[in-house]
């Protein structure tokens, strides 16, 4: 696993917790038939109490990533969803992306809440070439 410059800014206890959650997510995906090397998009979710911080996080993302800011109607918070392009999935990739997202959260004073993956999309992207429906 690659260790990124700036990872020391992340609270080590929070980083350890996020790594455990990420590995548990990968285990659940495996139980659903997702394998290392399958193609899919990864969605990361952040929260912020400030619109300016949310927009700063959105602007800091690589141009290949899609970042969208949503306002929570019931509370003064904002949710930021960052979606990767189609990538090859693995537990190592998810753990490294967790570190990157946690560093982004520290830099923009937002909170990284975790990942979501669309299992149906992953299965469609990885359907055998010989299956024609």
Secondary structure as a PSIPRED ss2 file (coil, helix, strand):
# PSIPRED VFORMAT (PSIPRED V4.0)

   1 X C   1.000  0.000  0.000
   2 X C   1.000  0.000  0.000
   3 X C   1.000  0.000  0.000
   4 X C   1.000  0.000  0.000
   5 X C   1.000  0.000  0.000
   6 X C   1.000  0.000  0.000
   7 X H   0.000  1.000  0.000
   8 X H   0.000  1.000  0.000
   9 X H   0.000  1.000  0.000
  10 X C   1.000  0.000  0.000
  11 X C   1.000  0.000  0.000
  12 X H   0.000  1.000  0.000
  13 X H   0.000  1.000  0.000
  14 X H   0.000  1.000  0.000
  15 X H   0.000  1.000  0.000
  16 X H   0.000  1.000  0.000
  17 X H   0.000  1.000  0.000
  18 X H   0.000  1.000  0.000
  19 X H   0.000  1.000  0.000
  20 X H   0.000  1.000  0.000
  21 X H   0.000  1.000  0.000
  22 X H   0.000  1.000  0.000
  23 X H   0.000  1.000  0.000
  24 X H   0.000  1.000  0.000
  25 X H   0.000  1.000  0.000
  26 X H   0.000  1.000  0.000
  27 X H   0.000  1.000  0.000
  28 X H   0.000  1.000  0.000
  29 X H   0.000  1.000  0.000
  30 X H   0.000  1.000  0.000
  31 X H   0.000  1.000  0.000
  32 X C   1.000  0.000  0.000
  33 X C   1.000  0.000  0.000
  34 X C   1.000  0.000  0.000
  35 X C   1.000  0.000  0.000
  36 X C   1.000  0.000  0.000
  37 X C   1.000  0.000  0.000
  38 X C   1.000  0.000  0.000
  39 X E   0.000  0.000  1.000
  40 X E   0.000  0.000  1.000
  41 X C   1.000  0.000  0.000
  42 X C   1.000  0.000  0.000
  43 X E   0.000  0.000  1.000
  44 X E   0.000  0.000  1.000
  45 X E   0.000  0.000  1.000
  46 X E   0.000  0.000  1.000
  47 X E   0.000  0.000  1.000
  48 X E   0.000  0.000  1.000
  49 X C   1.000  0.000  0.000
  50 X C   1.000  0.000  0.000
  51 X H   0.000  1.000  0.000
  52 X H   0.000  1.000  0.000
  53 X H   0.000  1.000  0.000
  54 X H   0.000  1.000  0.000
  55 X H   0.000  1.000  0.000
  56 X H   0.000  1.000  0.000
  57 X H   0.000  1.000  0.000
  58 X H   0.000  1.000  0.000
  59 X H   0.000  1.000  0.000
  60 X C   1.000  0.000  0.000
  61 X C   1.000  0.000  0.000
  62 X C   1.000  0.000  0.000
  63 X C   1.000  0.000  0.000
  64 X C   1.000  0.000  0.000
  65 X C   1.000  0.000  0.000
  66 X E   0.000  0.000  1.000
  67 X E   0.000  0.000  1.000
  68 X E   0.000  0.000  1.000
  69 X E   0.000  0.000  1.000
  70 X E   0.000  0.000  1.000
  71 X E   0.000  0.000  1.000
  72 X C   1.000  0.000  0.000
  73 X C   1.000  0.000  0.000
  74 X C   1.000  0.000  0.000
  75 X C   1.000  0.000  0.000
  76 X C   1.000  0.000  0.000
  77 X C   1.000  0.000  0.000
  78 X E   0.000  0.000  1.000
  79 X E   0.000  0.000  1.000
  80 X E   0.000  0.000  1.000
  81 X E   0.000  0.000  1.000
  82 X E   0.000  0.000  1.000
  83 X E   0.000  0.000  1.000
  84 X C   1.000  0.000  0.000
  85 X C   1.000  0.000  0.000
  86 X C   1.000  0.000  0.000
  87 X E   0.000  0.000  1.000
  88 X E   0.000  0.000  1.000
  89 X C   1.000  0.000  0.000
  90 X C   1.000  0.000  0.000
  91 X H   0.000  1.000  0.000
  92 X H   0.000  1.000  0.000
  93 X H   0.000  1.000  0.000
  94 X H   0.000  1.000  0.000
  95 X H   0.000  1.000  0.000
  96 X H   0.000  1.000  0.000
  97 X H   0.000  1.000  0.000
  98 X H   0.000  1.000  0.000
  99 X H   0.000  1.000  0.000
 100 X H   0.000  1.000  0.000
 101 X H   0.000  1.000  0.000
 102 X H   0.000  1.000  0.000
 103 X H   0.000  1.000  0.000
 104 X H   0.000  1.000  0.000
 105 X H   0.000  1.000  0.000
 106 X H   0.000  1.000  0.000
 107 X H   0.000  1.000  0.000
 108 X H   0.000  1.000  0.000
 109 X C   1.000  0.000  0.000
 110 X C   1.000  0.000  0.000
 111 X E   0.000  0.000  1.000
 112 X E   0.000  0.000  1.000
 113 X E   0.000  0.000  1.000
 114 X E   0.000  0.000  1.000
 115 X E   0.000  0.000  1.000
 116 X E   0.000  0.000  1.000
 117 X C   1.000  0.000  0.000
 118 X C   1.000  0.000  0.000
 119 X H   0.000  1.000  0.000
 120 X H   0.000  1.000  0.000
 121 X H   0.000  1.000  0.000
 122 X H   0.000  1.000  0.000
 123 X H   0.000  1.000  0.000
 124 X H   0.000  1.000  0.000
 125 X H   0.000  1.000  0.000
 126 X C   1.000  0.000  0.000
 127 X C   1.000  0.000  0.000
 128 X C   1.000  0.000  0.000
 129 X C   1.000  0.000  0.000
 130 X C   1.000  0.000  0.000
 131 X C   1.000  0.000  0.000
 132 X C   1.000  0.000  0.000
 133 X C   1.000  0.000  0.000
